[in-house]
């Protein structure tokens, strides 16, 4: 009878009540109920399947934080009293993302949604500052939340009972725009060095401004900075990149530099941060532009140092190469039609990002260059050499090799500078150029700068 009754409730769109939490709950407000009603139906199916199996299940993490701020949900993470094995049995299509830590990624047939479901945990000590020495699964929601990093991330919602469980005051910190650790801040930051970077990221609340850490957390961020050495470079770059993308990134970087953390991540890259405040660019360019501005005081000839630092931080090749290219052309802008054509060809896809960087350093000069570029027509002969190596070899009697290749580059440079458009015009230059007796390494090429 009970099974039939519960199936009937599921069909009617009801949430089934599971195990009651071991910490007090307060009713969700009307606004939060509206937020809840926008959640996908498949989430209710996941929760009901767990409760029907005798478990308790709660919405946790960032989605609860965003619910309290009346923001749209993003990832929907759940915690449960059931073990990882029991969750895998209940959901045959699930993925064992991290079963040793209690996490299973749950999938439902005929749905693209995925949910991370983690068994309630009671963790031991963090011997290496990266991961717990051991994980013990439990049944206490309060204890599980006590192991989280910040109070704003240590809340849970019982979706069936419409209750918010907030044993550590996360809602109050949200209201006061304050960032606090759960329990002892030094202990929390010392458990996992990455939490230090996460603290700086959470300071940036985008349109809600910059939130200050409380006194205990502020002190822990400085005293525990060394713990970052225990964190993999991949995890550091993942968090640091999110900081660079933040709406209030300049203020966060200022705080990181003051606390000594910026120099731990990129030693010697902490240039004056005023240009960071002036930067206006696209979302796809902002990370590369901010990195270039951080490295502003590093001479271009030390690009190998830049490259080494970025490789150490495991910045992907595409991003790393963009930063190196943009850094090498800082301060090099075209000033006439010929240089504009050359600039467009060689800087290519990075023109907009480069001009955004230059605008932060000298806005009037950058604006005049933008105006000049708009007035300059594209090369009449296109952006590729008109004269190829086969034709040039026949005309010059040069065999394939370095000299022929450099002569082709020289002619291409003149094709662009003089805006030539025919083979005849370009080959006629062979009669006036001193290419037979001079050193090919001294010949001009189409480069920037």
N, C-alpha and C positions, 0 to 999 in steps of 0.2 A: 504493500500500500504506500509506504513512504517513498519508494523509488518512483512509483507511478505519479504520486503527488508532485514530487520534485521535477519530473519530466514535464508535467503540465505547467508548472511555474516557469520553467526554462522556455517553453514554447510561447508563453505570454510575455516574455521579455523581462522577467523578474531576476533580481540578483539574490542568490541563495546565501544565507548567513553561514559562515564557517566558524572555526574556533575563535573565541573572543580574546582580544589582546590582553596582555597582563599589565597595561598601563592605561590611565584614564583617557577618555576621548571626549571631544566637544563636537556638537552638531555642526555640520557644514552650513554655511550661510546660503541664502537663496541664490546669490551670485555664483557660489561654488557648485551648487546643484545644477545650475545652468551649464557650467563648465563640464561637469560630470556627464550630463546628458548628451554632450557632443562627442564623447568617447566612442570608438568603433564597437559595433555589436559583437565582433569576434572576441574582444577583451572580456565581455561578460561570459561568453561561452568558456573561455579558459578558466576564469575564476569559478564558475559554477561546476566545472568538471573537477576542480581541486576540492571544493567544499563537499561535493557529493561523495568524494573518496575519504571524507573525514578530516580534511585539512583546514588550516586557516590560511588566508592569503590577503595581502595588503599591497596597495600601490605605494611605491617608495621612490626616493631619488629626485632627480631634476624635475620630473613631471609634477610632483607634489609642490615643489617650490614655485613652478610656473603657475600652477593652479591658484596658489595663494596670492600671486601677483596678477591674476586674471589674464595671463598670457596663454596663447595656444599651446597645447601639449606638443612635445616632440617625441623623444623616446619614452616608451611606457615600460618601466621596470617593476617587477613584482618580487615580493619575498613571501615565503611559505613555510609552514611547519613540516611539510612533506620532504622526504629525502630526495636527492638527485635521482636515485634509482626508481623511486615511486613516480616522480615526474616523467621520467623517460617511458615508463610503462603506460602512464595515462596518455601520453602524446607520442605515438609511434614515429611521427615525422620530425621529432625534435632533434637538435644538434647538441652534442655534449661539449659546449664551449669551454667550460672549466669545471668539470665535475669534482675535481679535488678541492676546489674552493666553493662548491655547492651550486655552480651556475650552469643552467641548461637553457639553450635558446629554443623556445617553444614555437611550433608552427601548426596551423590548422589547415586541413584540406580546403581547397577552393578559396584561399585567402593569401594575399601577399604580405600580410602583417607578420612580424616576428616580435616575440617578447622574451626578454631575459628574465628567467625565474630563478631566484637564488634562495636556497634553504637558509633559514635563520641560523646565524653563526654566533659562536662565542670564541673569539680568537685569542690565542696566546700572545707571547711576546714577538716582536719583530727583531730578530737577531741581526739581520743585515741591512735594516732600514729600507727594504724593498718589498718584502713579502712576509707574512706571518710564519713563525716556525712550525705551527700546526694550526689546523682549523677544526674546531669541534662544533658539530651541528647541534642546535638546540631548539627550544620551543618558546623562548622569551623574545618578544618583539622589542621590549625596552632594552634588553641587553644588546640585541643586534644593533639598534639605533645608537647605542652608546659607543660603538666602535667606528662610527662614521666621522668624517673630517670636520665639517662645520655644522652648526646648529640648523642653518637654512637647508641643509641636505639631510637632516636627521628627523624628518617628519614622515608620517605614513597615513594613508587614507583607507579606512574600511569601506569599500564601495557598496557593500550590501547594507550596512547599518548607517551609512552617511555620517561617519565619524572621522574627525581629524585627531590623530595621536601625535602629540607634540611635547614629549617629556622634557626636552632640553631648551625650550624657549625659542625655537626657530621663527615662529610667527612674529614674536615680539621684535626679534632682530631685523626681520624683513620690514616691519613697520617703522623701525628706527634707522633704517639704512645702515646697519652695522654688521660687520663680519666677525663672528666669534667661533672659536673651536669648541667642540663638544668636550667638556671636562677640562683637563689640564692641557693647555695649548702646547707646551714644550713636549709633552708626552705624545700628543697627536701628531705633531710635525715630525717628531723623531721616529715614529713608526714607519713612515713612508716619505722619503725626501721629496717625492713628486708633489705631495700636498702643499709644499712651500710655493711651488709655481702655480698650483691651482688656487691658492689664496690670492695671489696677485691677479689672476684671471677673474676671479669672482669679485674683486674690487671694482672692476669695470662692469657697471650695470647698464651700459649703453645709454639710451635716452633718459634713464633714471639717474644718471650721473655716476660719480665716483664714491663708492662706499668705503668708509674708514674701518680698519681692523680695530678691535678693542685693545686695551693696553697690554693684556696678556699675550694676545696673538701677535701684536706688533713686536713685542720683545722676542717671542719665539722665532719669528721670521729672520731675525738677525742672528740669534744664538745658534739656530739649527741650520744655518745656511750650508755648512759643510756636509750635511746629509745628502745634498744634491749629488755629491761625488758617487754615491751608491746607486744612483738611478741611471738606467741605460740612456745613451744619447738619443736613441729613437723616441723614447717617451718624453725626454726633455724638449726635443724639437717639436713634437706634436703639441705640447702645451704652449711653448713659446710662440709658435706660429699663430695659435689662437689669440694670444695676447697682442701680437702685432696687428691682427685683424680687428681688434676691438675699437669701438667708437672713441674711447678715452685712452687709447694706447699711449699718447705722449705723457699723460700724468702717471700712468702705471710704470712706464719706463723710468720716469723721474724718481719714483719711489724705489724701484728696483736698484737704480744706481746708488741712491742715498743709503740703502740697506746693504750695499756691497754684493748684491746678487747678479747684477748685470755683468760685472767683470768676471764672475765665476763661469758664466755661460759663454761669453765672447770676450776674452781678455784683450784689452786695448781697443775695443770697438766703441767705447762709451764716449763718442764725440759730444760736443755741446748739443743739447736737445731742442734748442729753439726752433730749428727747421722742421722738427717733427710736428710742432703745433701748426706750422704753415702749410704742411703737405695736404694737397687736395688731389686725389686720384681715384681710379676705379678699384673695385673690390679685387679684381684679378691682378692688379699691379701693386696693391698696397704693401704686401709682404716684402717684395723685392725692393721697392722704393724705401721702405723704412730701414731695411738692412743696409742699403747703400748709404743712407744718411747717418746711420750709426757708425759706419766705417769711413766717414768723411775725412777724418784727420789722418787716415793711413795713406801714405803716398802711393800713387798708382804703380810705381815700380816694385812695390812690395806685394804684388798680386799673388805671389806664391804663398805668402803668409795668409792672405785672405782665403785662398783656395784650401790651404791646409786646415784652417779653423772651421770652414764650412764642411769639409769632409769629415772632420772629427765630430761635428754635430750631426752628421749623417743627413745633411740637407740634400734632397734629391738632385741629380745632375742637372736637370732642366732649370730648376730654381737657382742652383749654384752658378751655372753659366750665365744666367740673366744678370745676377748680381755683379759678377766679374766684368761683364761687358758694359753695364751701366756705370760701374765705378770707374772704369778706364776712360770713359768719355766725359766725365764731369768737367765742366768748364769749357768744353769744345763745342762751339755752336757755329753754324754757317753765317756768312756775312754778305754773300752775293749769290747770284743765280747759279753760277757754276758749282759753288760749294753746297748750295741747297740740293742740287741734283745728286751730288756725290753723297751727301748726308742721308738723303732718303734711301739710296740704294744700300749703303753699308750699315746704317743703323736699323733700317727696315722696320720690323714689327715692334721695336723698342722705342720708336720716335716719341710716341705719346708719353710713355713712362719717363723717358729722359727729359722731356720738356716739363713734366710735372715736377721732377726733382729740381731742375734749373729754376723753375718758378719760385720754389721755396728759398732759393739763394739770391736770385735777382729777378724779381717779377717783371720789371719794366723791360729788361733785356730779353727775357723769354717771350714776352708778348710781342716785341718787335720781330723776333725770329719767327714766331707763328704767323705774323702778318706777311713776312717775306716769303715763307713757304707757301702760303695761300696764293700769292701772286706768281710764283714760279711754276711754269708748265712742266709736265713730265718730259723726260728726254725724248726727242723726236725719234731717235733710233731704238727706243726701248731700253730695258734694263739689263740686257745681255750683250756680250761682244758681237758686233756684226761680222767682223773678220775672224774666221776660225783658224785653227792651227794648220790645216791642210793647205788652204789658200795661201797663208802667210809663208809657209815653207817653200811653196813653188815660186812665189815672187822674190823671196829673199835668198833662196838657195841655202837656207839654214836647215840642218838636220834636226830631228826631234831632240829635245834636251832643254837644259836650263835657259840658254840664251834665247831660244825660240819662245819659250814660255814667258820670259820676262818682256820680250818685245811685244807679245800679244797683250800683256797687262798694260804696257805703256800706251799702246794704241787705244786700248779700251778707256784708259784715263782721259786721253785726249778726245775720244768720241763723246764722253760725258761732259767734259769741261767746255768744249767748243760746240756742243749740241749738234754733232754730225749725224747724218741719217743714211748715208749710202756707202757702199764698199769703195767706190771710186774716191770719194772724199778722204776716207781714212787711209787708203793705200798711198795716196799722193803725198802723205806726210813722210813716207820713207825717203823721199827726195831731199827733205830738209832736216831730218833728224840725224844726229851723229850716233847711229846705232852700230856701225861697223867696227869702230875702233875704241869706243868707250866701255867701261866696266858695267855689265848688266845689273850688278848689285846696286848701282847708283841710279838706275832708271826709276822714274816715278811709277806708282801703281795706284789703283783705285782703292784707297783705304780711308778710314776715318778713326781718329783724327789724322 
